[in-house]
């Protein structure tokens, strides 16, 4: 009755329904991670570094029993099943387009296993228990049975639907041992990440996730609603990368918030709402897999965009990627992305708006750049967050929402501290003037670049293109 626990986006031991199901199958458990070449190749240095940290934590939490193998999952998983004589493979259900296709291939390969005497006869099921979400995508629907297309009614229905309590941690798990493991993937990426001068914002593993979470509950939740939009402050939970790799489950967070003395405050409500956004975007991707890299709504299919590989736009796109657009709030965000593999959500919206509506570049170009650098790069949240800004996603009429990078900076970084933290050429510019170095006598004295475009003019151009596309 040996079971294989195939780990993916659930790199933890606590609140792990698939682990509990594998244990309750009655026999020993082999924890397996498959280094899928398709995913490793697309991860980028920052995410591979985070993956290595998370797997190192799993190795310790699972008493050194973790087995790592490289290759196509539909080949590796059945091979491991034969090797250990397993009768079942347990997973957390996957919801991304690639993950669903991959699991279907693995399921077919398991069904095709011959009774060759290496294991007990009979089919080997791929048992899906739980998912990376509080409510598995596809389950929350409206009264007609259709998926929600707008966040607010989804969030209400999601709350009404509710979620299970955190799963109990199984006691007395018997691990399968004695089977060779490859080195944890991402070690070279972690070394490159460290040597690049990147600033680590915390280790990605279960223990650090829970430490960070408990600190936020004690010190951050009470001011979350008022502080969450301030990139100059440490006012968010900082758990996005942990949710990405499943070193903590959202159900754990929701249960802890519900039990907190501040559970009924605006701060707690806002935090739960932000978790609901993550679940909403996963639900949207579940129902519309093509929206990963294409417009969810076709209404702006005729909008004219610039080619980021041609002419002046190529130079401006490079300036955006490298954080030298001449707009300090934008540049601070783009430099934070490369330096830390993370960007504050308010700043993500501003830099996305600048690319789409000031430089007139189609959102997937920016979304791919983000995914190449983000440690918390989550396909559903990233692509649909970009589409929210670009006006092609779930928001009813958002294209008119053109963020002014100067006024946004002054409002959410009122003393200029965030800008000065990431743009050293403006360290000498005091206060809010850091957002307008052109207004200060020596604002360009330390080599900060001039603006690549005029925001007011490009805003009018964006709206003109929008009117032409929707006429």
HELIX and SHEET records of a PDB file:
HELIX    1   1 UNK A   17  UNK A   24  1                                   8    
HELIX    2   2 UNK A   37  UNK A   61  1                                  25    
HELIX    3   3 UNK A   73  UNK A   84  1                                  12    
HELIX    4   4 UNK A   97  UNK A  111  1                                  15    
HELIX    5   5 UNK A  151  UNK A  161  1                                  11    
HELIX    6   6 UNK A  187  UNK A  195  1                                   9    
HELIX    7   7 UNK A  206  UNK A  219  1                                  14    
HELIX    8   8 UNK A  221  UNK A  223  5                                   3    
HELIX    9   9 UNK A  224  UNK A  227  1                                   4    
HELIX   10  10 UNK A  240  UNK A  245  1                                   6    
HELIX   11  11 UNK A  250  UNK A  258  1                                   9    
HELIX   12  12 UNK A  266  UNK A  287  1                                  22    
HELIX   13  13 UNK A  289  UNK A  292  5                                   4    
HELIX   14  14 UNK A  298  UNK A  300  5                                   3    
HELIX   15  15 UNK A  311  UNK A  322  1                                  12    
HELIX   16  16 UNK A  328  UNK A  340  1                                  13    
HELIX   17  17 UNK A  345  UNK A  353  1                                   9    
HELIX   18  18 UNK A  354  UNK A  358  3                                   5    
HELIX   19  19 UNK A  363  UNK A  373  1                                  11    
HELIX   20  20 UNK A  379  UNK A  390  1                                  12    
HELIX   21  21 UNK A  405  UNK A  412  1                                   8    
HELIX   22  22 UNK A  417  UNK A  422  1                                   6    
HELIX   23  23 UNK A  424  UNK A  426  5                                   3    
HELIX   24  24 UNK A  431  UNK A  435  5                                   5    
HELIX   25  25 UNK A  437  UNK A  439  5                                   3    
HELIX   26  26 UNK A  455  UNK A  470  1                                  16    
SHEET    1   A 5 UNK A  67  UNK A  70  0                                        
SHEET    2   A 5 UNK A  29  UNK A  35  1                                        
SHEET    3   A 5 UNK A   3  UNK A   7  1                                        
SHEET    4   A 5 UNK A  88  UNK A  93  1                                        
SHEET    5   A 5 UNK A 125  UNK A 131  1                                        
END                                                                             
